[in-house]
Amino acid sequence: MAPSTTVSQRKKIKRKAPRGFLKRVFKRQKPHLRLETSGDLLVHLNCLLFVQRLAEESRMSAFENKCGVIKKEHVQAAAKVILKKSRG
């Protein structure tokens, strides 16, 4: 059998954190706050982890209600669950 003639063309996707935007927001909201150089990346990572967890909880809430579409109510219920877990 002849080897496959198709070659997988994987493109490396560069996903960068919006560092300039984050620094501007920090300067506007908290001008006295002094972050180390990678502090903005840690904040961005924390935000991404929160959004991922919110999406998973929302999906589970929609599944419990036997709904195929995630609605606003599911996201709000998931946010309440996440806040309860983080506080206690």
N, CA, C and O atoms as a GROMACS GRO file, in nm:
protein
  352
    1MET      N    1   0.084  -0.117   0.000
    1MET     CA    2   0.000   0.000   0.000
    1MET      C    3   0.089   0.124   0.000
    1MET      O    4   0.189   0.129   0.072
    2ALA      N    5   0.053   0.221  -0.079
    2ALA     CA    6   0.133   0.342  -0.093
    2ALA      C    7   0.114   0.432   0.029
    2ALA      O    8   0.006   0.439   0.087
    3PRO      N    9   0.222   0.499   0.068
    3PRO     CA   10   0.208   0.590   0.181
    3PRO      C   11   0.113   0.705   0.147
    3PRO      O   12   0.095   0.741   0.031
    4SER      N   13   0.057   0.759   0.247
    4SER     CA   14  -0.039   0.867   0.228
    4SER      C   15   0.030   0.989   0.167
    4SER      O   16   0.140   1.027   0.207
    5THR      N   17  -0.037   1.048   0.070
    5THR     CA   18   0.022   1.163   0.003
    5THR      C   19  -0.019   1.294   0.069
    5THR      O   20   0.035   1.400   0.037
    6THR      N   21  -0.113   1.288   0.160
    6THR     CA   22  -0.154   1.412   0.227
    6THR      C   23  -0.061   1.439   0.344
    6THR      O   24  -0.022   1.348   0.417
    7VAL      N   25  -0.028   1.561   0.359
    7VAL     CA   26   0.060   1.604   0.467
    7VAL      C   27  -0.022   1.693   0.559
    7VAL      O   28  -0.085   1.790   0.515
    8SER      N   29  -0.020   1.660   0.686
    8SER     CA   30  -0.094   1.745   0.778
    8SER      C   31  -0.025   1.880   0.791
    8SER      O   32   0.096   1.887   0.813
    9GLN      N   33  -0.102   1.983   0.778
    9GLN     CA   34  -0.046   2.117   0.785
    9GLN      C   35  -0.094   2.182   0.914
    9GLN      O   36  -0.196   2.250   0.918
   10ARG      N   37  -0.021   2.159   1.018
   10ARG     CA   38  -0.055   2.218   1.146
   10ARG      C   39   0.001   2.358   1.152
   10ARG      O   40   0.121   2.380   1.136
   11LYS      N   41  -0.086   2.450   1.176
   11LYS     CA   42  -0.041   2.588   1.191
   11LYS      C   43  -0.036   2.619   1.339
   11LYS      O   44  -0.128   2.587   1.415
   12LYS      N   45   0.070   2.681   1.377
   12LYS     CA   46   0.084   2.718   1.516
   12LYS      C   47   0.005   2.846   1.539
   12LYS      O   48   0.034   2.951   1.480
   13ILE      N   49  -0.095   2.837   1.623
   13ILE     CA   50  -0.179   2.952   1.652
   13ILE      C   51  -0.120   3.025   1.772
   13ILE      O   52  -0.101   2.966   1.879
   14LYS      N   53  -0.092   3.151   1.752
   14LYS     CA   54  -0.038   3.231   1.861
   14LYS      C   55  -0.154   3.296   1.934
   14LYS      O   56  -0.228   3.376   1.876
   15ARG      N   57  -0.169   3.263   2.057
   15ARG     CA   58  -0.273   3.324   2.138
   15ARG      C   59  -0.204   3.401   2.249
   15ARG      O   60  -0.148   3.344   2.343
   16LYS      N   61  -0.212   3.530   2.236
   16LYS     CA   62  -0.144   3.613   2.333
   16LYS      C   63  -0.246   3.681   2.424
   16LYS      O   64  -0.357   3.712   2.383
   17ALA      N   65  -0.206   3.703   2.545
   17ALA     CA   66  -0.290   3.776   2.638
   17ALA      C   67  -0.287   3.923   2.602
   17ALA      O   68  -0.183   3.974   2.560
   18PRO      N   69  -0.399   3.993   2.619
   18PRO     CA   70  -0.403   4.137   2.588
   18PRO      C   71  -0.334   4.218   2.697
   18PRO      O   72  -0.400   4.284   2.777
   19ARG      N   73  -0.202   4.213   2.698
   19ARG     CA   74  -0.125   4.273   2.808
   19ARG      C   75  -0.141   4.424   2.815
   19ARG      O   76  -0.155   4.479   2.924
   20GLY      N   77  -0.140   4.492   2.701
   20GLY     CA   78  -0.155   4.637   2.701
   20GLY      C   79  -0.289   4.679   2.756
   20GLY      O   80  -0.299   4.774   2.834
   21PHE      N   81  -0.393   4.608   2.716
   21PHE     CA   82  -0.528   4.638   2.765
   21PHE      C   83  -0.536   4.618   2.916
   21PHE      O   84  -0.592   4.701   2.988
   22LEU      N   85  -0.481   4.506   2.963
   22LEU     CA   86  -0.486   4.478   3.106
   22LEU      C   87  -0.410   4.583   3.187
   22LEU      O   88  -0.457   4.626   3.292
   23LYS      N   89  -0.295   4.623   3.138
   23LYS     CA   90  -0.217   4.724   3.209
   23LYS      C   91  -0.290   4.857   3.214
   23LYS      O   92  -0.288   4.925   3.317
   24ARG      N   93  -0.356   4.895   3.103
   24ARG     CA   94  -0.434   5.020   3.102
   24ARG      C   95  -0.549   5.015   3.201
   24ARG      O   96  -0.575   5.113   3.271
   25VAL      N   97  -0.617   4.901   3.208
   25VAL     CA   98  -0.729   4.887   3.302
   25VAL      C   99  -0.679   4.898   3.445
   25VAL      O  100  -0.741   4.964   3.528
   26PHE      N  101  -0.568   4.832   3.474
   26PHE     CA  102  -0.512   4.840   3.609
   26PHE      C  103  -0.474   4.983   3.645
   26PHE      O  104  -0.499   5.028   3.757
   27LYS      N  105  -0.412   5.054   3.551
   27LYS     CA  106  -0.370   5.192   3.578
   27LYS      C  107  -0.490   5.283   3.603
   27LYS      O  108  -0.484   5.371   3.688
   28ARG      N  109  -0.598   5.262   3.528
   28ARG     CA  110  -0.717   5.346   3.546
   28ARG      C  111  -0.789   5.316   3.676
   28ARG      O  112  -0.829   5.408   3.748
   29GLN      N  113  -0.806   5.189   3.706
   29GLN     CA  114  -0.883   5.149   3.824
   29GLN      C  115  -0.803   5.166   3.953
   29GLN      O  116  -0.855   5.216   4.052
   30LYS      N  117  -0.680   5.123   3.951
   30LYS     CA  118  -0.596   5.124   4.071
   30LYS      C  119  -0.459   5.183   4.036
   30LYS      O  120  -0.364   5.107   4.019
   31PRO      N  121  -0.447   5.315   4.026
   31PRO     CA  122  -0.318   5.372   3.985
   31PRO      C  123  -0.206   5.350   4.087
   31PRO      O  124  -0.088   5.351   4.051
   32HIS      N  125  -0.241   5.330   4.212
   32HIS     CA  126  -0.139   5.309   4.316
   32HIS      C  127  -0.091   5.164   4.324
   32HIS      O  128   0.006   5.135   4.392
   33LEU      N  129  -0.160   5.074   4.254
   33LEU     CA  130  -0.127   4.932   4.258
   33LEU      C  131   0.000   4.905   4.178
   33LEU      O  132   0.012   4.948   4.063
   34ARG      N  133   0.093   4.836   4.238
   34ARG     CA  134   0.219   4.802   4.170
   34ARG      C  135   0.224   4.651   4.151
   34ARG      O  136   0.236   4.575   4.248
   35LEU      N  137   0.215   4.608   4.026
   35LEU     CA  138   0.221   4.466   3.993
   35LEU      C  139   0.360   4.431   3.940
   35LEU      O  140   0.428   4.514   3.879
   36GLU      N  141   0.400   4.309   3.965
   36GLU     CA  142   0.525   4.266   3.905
   36GLU      C  143   0.502   4.243   3.755
   36GLU      O  144   0.389   4.253   3.708
   37THR      N  145   0.607   4.213   3.683
   37THR     CA  146   0.599   4.210   3.537
   37THR      C  147   0.500   4.105   3.485
   37THR      O  148   0.435   4.129   3.383
   38SER      N  149   0.488   3.993   3.551
   38SER     CA  150   0.398   3.889   3.502
   38SER      C  151   0.264   3.888   3.577
   38SER      O  152   0.186   3.795   3.562
   39GLY      N  153   0.238   3.990   3.655
   39GLY     CA  154   0.113   3.997   3.731
   39GLY      C  155  -0.009   4.003   3.642
   39GLY      O  156  -0.112   3.944   3.674
   40ASP      N  157   0.001   4.076   3.531
   40ASP     CA  158  -0.113   4.086   3.440
   40ASP      C  159  -0.144   3.951   3.375
   40ASP      O  160  -0.260   3.922   3.347
   41LEU      N  161  -0.042   3.871   3.351
   41LEU     CA  162  -0.066   3.738   3.294
   41LEU      C  163  -0.138   3.647   3.393
   41LEU      O  164  -0.222   3.566   3.353
   42LEU      N  165  -0.105   3.660   3.520
   42LEU     CA  166  -0.173   3.580   3.621
   42LEU      C  167  -0.320   3.618   3.633
   42LEU      O  168  -0.406   3.532   3.651
   43VAL      N  169  -0.348   3.747   3.622
   43VAL     CA  170  -0.487   3.793   3.625
   43VAL      C  171  -0.562   3.740   3.503
   43VAL      O  172  -0.677   3.697   3.515
   44HIS      N  173  -0.499   3.744   3.388
   44HIS     CA  174  -0.561   3.694   3.266
   44HIS      C  175  -0.588   3.544   3.277
   44HIS      O  176  -0.696   3.498   3.238
   45LEU      N  177  -0.493   3.468   3.328
   45LEU     CA  178  -0.511   3.324   3.346
   45LEU      C  179  -0.626   3.296   3.442
   45LEU      O  180  -0.707   3.207   3.417
   46ASN      N  181  -0.634   3.371   3.551
   46ASN     CA  182  -0.741   3.353   3.647
   46ASN      C  183  -0.877   3.379   3.582
   46ASN      O  184  -0.973   3.306   3.608
   47CYS      N  185  -0.885   3.481   3.498
   47CYS     CA  186  -1.008   3.513   3.427
   47CYS      C  187  -1.047   3.400   3.332
   47CYS      O  188  -1.164   3.363   3.325
   48LEU      N  189  -0.950   3.346   3.259
   48LEU     CA  190  -0.979   3.235   3.168
   48LEU      C  191  -1.027   3.111   3.242
   48LEU      O  192  -1.118   3.042   3.196
   49LEU      N  193  -0.966   3.083   3.355
   49LEU     CA  194  -1.009   2.967   3.435
   49LEU      C  195  -1.151   2.986   3.488
   49LEU      O  196  -1.230   2.892   3.492
   50PHE      N  197  -1.183   3.109   3.528
   50PHE     CA  198  -1.319   3.137   3.575
   50PHE      C  199  -1.420   3.118   3.464
   50PHE      O  200  -1.526   3.059   3.485
   51VAL      N  201  -1.390   3.168   3.344
   51VAL     CA  202  -1.483   3.156   3.232
   51VAL      C  203  -1.501   3.010   3.194
   51VAL      O  204  -1.612   2.968   3.161
   52GLN      N  205  -1.394   2.931   3.198
   52GLN     CA  206  -1.404   2.790   3.167
   52GLN      C  207  -1.492   2.718   3.270
   52GLN      O  208  -1.577   2.636   3.235
   53ARG      N  209  -1.473   2.750   3.396
   53ARG     CA  210  -1.553   2.687   3.501
   53ARG      C  211  -1.699   2.729   3.491
   53ARG      O  212  -1.789   2.648   3.513
   54LEU      N  213  -1.722   2.856   3.458
   54LEU     CA  214  -1.858   2.906   3.440
   54LEU      C  215  -1.927   2.835   3.324
   54LEU      O  216  -2.045   2.800   3.333
   55ALA      N  217  -1.854   2.812   3.216
   55ALA     CA  218  -1.911   2.742   3.101
   55ALA      C  219  -1.948   2.598   3.136
   55ALA      O  220  -2.053   2.549   3.096
   56GLU      N  221  -1.862   2.530   3.211
   56GLU     CA  222  -1.890   2.392   3.250
   56GLU      C  223  -2.011   2.384   3.342
   56GLU      O  224  -2.098   2.299   3.325
   57GLU      N  225  -2.016   2.474   3.440
   57GLU     CA  226  -2.131   2.474   3.532
   57GLU      C  227  -2.260   2.510   3.459
   57GLU      O  228  -2.366   2.455   3.490
   58SER      N  229  -2.252   2.602   3.364
   58SER     CA  230  -2.370   2.641   3.286
   58SER      C  231  -2.419   2.524   3.202
   58SER      O  232  -2.540   2.501   3.190
   59ARG      N  233  -2.325   2.451   3.144
   59ARG     CA  234  -2.363   2.334   3.064
   59ARG      C  235  -2.432   2.229   3.150
   59ARG      O  236  -2.530   2.168   3.108
   60MET      N  237  -2.380   2.208   3.271
   60MET     CA  238  -2.442   2.111   3.361
   60MET      C  239  -2.580   2.156   3.404
   60MET      O  240  -2.672   2.075   3.415
   61SER      N  241  -2.596   2.287   3.427
   61SER     CA  242  -2.727   2.340   3.466
   61SER      C  243  -2.827   2.324   3.352
   61SER      O  244  -2.942   2.289   3.376
   62ALA      N  245  -2.785   2.349   3.230
   62ALA     CA  246  -2.874   2.331   3.115
   62ALA      C  247  -2.910   2.184   3.098
   62ALA      O  248  -3.024   2.151   3.064
   63PHE      N  249  -2.814   2.096   3.120
   63PHE     CA  250  -2.839   1.953   3.108
   63PHE      C  251  -2.940   1.906   3.213
   63PHE      O  252  -3.026   1.823   3.183
   64GLU      N  253  -2.930   1.959   3.334
   64GLU     CA  254  -3.024   1.922   3.440
   64GLU      C  255  -3.166   1.965   3.406
   64GLU      O  256  -3.262   1.898   3.442
   65ASN      N  257  -3.178   2.078   3.337
   65ASN     CA  258  -3.310   2.127   3.296
   65ASN      C  259  -3.355   2.070   3.163
   65ASN      O  260  -3.458   2.111   3.110
   66LYS      N  261  -3.279   1.975   3.109
   66LYS     CA  262  -3.309   1.909   2.982
   66LYS      C  263  -3.326   2.010   2.870
   66LYS      O  264  -3.419   2.003   2.789
   67CYS      N  265  -3.233   2.103   2.867
   67CYS     CA  266  -3.234   2.207   2.766
   67CYS      C  267  -3.107   2.194   2.682
   67CYS      O  268  -2.998   2.176   2.737
   68GLY      N  269  -3.122   2.202   2.550
   68GLY     CA  270  -3.007   2.187   2.463
   68GLY      C  271  -2.927   2.315   2.444
   68GLY      O  272  -2.816   2.311   2.392
   69VAL      N  273  -2.984   2.428   2.487
   69VAL     CA  274  -2.918   2.557   2.469
   69VAL      C  275  -2.892   2.619   2.605
   69VAL      O  276  -2.979   2.619   2.692
   70ILE      N  277  -2.774   2.671   2.623
   70ILE     CA  278  -2.739   2.739   2.748
   70ILE      C  279  -2.799   2.878   2.743
   70ILE      O  280  -2.768   2.958   2.654
   71LYS      N  281  -2.884   2.907   2.839
   71LYS     CA  282  -2.952   3.037   2.844
   71LYS      C  283  -2.897   3.121   2.957
   71LYS      O  284  -2.814   3.077   3.036
   72LYS      N  285  -2.946   3.243   2.961
   72LYS     CA  286  -2.902   3.338   3.063
   72LYS      C  287  -2.926   3.284   3.204
   72LYS      O  288  -2.843   3.303   3.293
   73GLU      N  289  -3.038   3.219   3.223
   73GLU     CA  290  -3.072   3.164   3.355
   73GLU      C  291  -2.972   3.058   3.400
   73GLU      O  292  -2.939   3.048   3.518
   74HIS      N  293  -2.924   2.979   3.304
   74HIS     CA  294  -2.827   2.874   3.337
   74HIS      C  295  -2.694   2.936   3.381
   74HIS      O  296  -2.630   2.888   3.474
   75VAL      N  297  -2.654   3.042   3.313
   75VAL     CA  298  -2.528   3.109   3.348
   75VAL      C  299  -2.540   3.173   3.486
   75VAL      O  300  -2.446   3.166   3.566
   76GLN      N  301  -2.654   3.236   3.514
   76GLN     CA  302  -2.673   3.299   3.644
   76GLN      C  303  -2.674   3.195   3.756
   76GLN      O  304  -2.616   3.218   3.862
   77ALA      N  305  -2.738   3.082   3.733
   77ALA     CA  306  -2.740   2.976   3.834
   77ALA      C  307  -2.599   2.920   3.855
   77ALA      O  308  -2.561   2.890   3.968
   78ALA      N  309  -2.523   2.908   3.748
   78ALA     CA  310  -2.385   2.858   3.759
   78ALA      C  311  -2.298   2.956   3.835
   78ALA      O  312  -2.212   2.915   3.914
   79ALA      N  313  -2.318   3.085   3.812
   79ALA     CA  314  -2.240   3.186   3.883
   79ALA      C  315  -2.266   3.180   4.032
   79ALA      O  316  -2.174   3.196   4.112
   80LYS      N  317  -2.391   3.157   4.071
   80LYS     CA  318  -2.423   3.145   4.212
   80LYS      C  319  -2.356   3.023   4.274
   80LYS      O  320  -2.307   3.029   4.386
   81VAL      N  321  -2.354   2.913   4.200
   81VAL     CA  322  -2.289   2.792   4.249
   81VAL      C  323  -2.139   2.814   4.268
   81VAL      O  324  -2.082   2.772   4.368
   82ILE      N  325  -2.076   2.880   4.172
   82ILE     CA  326  -1.932   2.905   4.180
   82ILE      C  327  -1.899   2.996   4.296
   82ILE      O  328  -1.800   2.974   4.366
   83LEU      N  329  -1.982   3.098   4.317
   83LEU     CA  330  -1.957   3.190   4.429
   83LEU      C  331  -1.972   3.118   4.563
   83LEU      O  332  -1.894   3.142   4.656
   84LYS      N  333  -2.070   3.030   4.574
   84LYS     CA  334  -2.087   2.955   4.699
   84LYS      C  335  -1.968   2.865   4.725
   84LYS      O  336  -1.921   2.854   4.838
   85LYS      N  337  -1.918   2.800   4.619
   85LYS     CA  338  -1.803   2.710   4.636
   85LYS      C  339  -1.676   2.786   4.673
   85LYS      O  340  -1.595   2.738   4.751
   86SER      N  341  -1.660   2.905   4.616
   86SER     CA  342  -1.537   2.980   4.644
   86SER      C  343  -1.537   3.043   4.782
   86SER      O  344  -1.431   3.065   4.840
   87ARG      N  345  -1.654   3.073   4.834
   87ARG     CA  346  -1.662   3.137   4.967
   87ARG      C  347  -1.661   3.038   5.081
   87ARG      O  348  -1.619   3.071   5.192
   88GLY      N  349  -1.706   2.920   5.055
   88GLY     CA  350  -1.717   2.830   5.169
   88GLY      C  351  -1.679   2.696   5.145
   88GLY      O  352  -1.685   2.613   5.236
   0.00000   0.00000   0.00000
